[in-house]
Amino acid sequence: MTTAKQGDIVVGVDHSAVSAAALRWAVSEAAKSGRRVVALRAWTFEPVYDLGAAVAGTPQTVADRERQHLDDVVAQVRDEHPGVAVRAELVEHSATVALEEASKTAAMLVLGSHGRGRLLKLLVGSVAEHCLREASCPVVVIPARTVREPEPAEEPAPAYFPGPLL
């Protein structure tokens, strides 16, 4: 599974701005403590449940896409803190299992919280909640409300031209 070594700071990284913020926080903490950081991205290939996986076509295509995203996020954070060792690790497993397993050797686990409501959490579960209950090390959760998600580029509204007046 994960190759985090004893004392590493493990960060769960997904496609959200709050997970990038969690990685930045972990790198900042590692700069003070002298620890290494493992940016962990868990993925699965389940076309029945995941439209992105269904569209991608093959498990290798999904893995390549996830690796590229993880490498991009890690490179951006490395540029901001060049003196800290940050390793990107891609694991084919559910996020809860991968992070729980990584917590067994980690000094700390850092996650971003998406701040979803109770109903959605009930329906899809919460990785952060699971890790708070099951992790073998301290868990730091960066709340979503502290991070601004990038706004999607807005397309200009089409010009309105009224039809003929009758």
Secondary structure as UniProt FT lines:
FT   TURN            6..7
FT   STRAND          9..12
FT   HELIX           17..33
FT   STRAND          37..43
FT   TURN            47..49
FT   HELIX           51..56
FT   HELIX           59..80
FT   TURN            82..83
FT   STRAND          86..92
FT   HELIX           95..102
FT   TURN            103..105
FT   STRAND          108..112
FT   HELIX           118..124
FT   HELIX           127..134
FT   STRAND          139..142
FT   HELIX           144..146
//
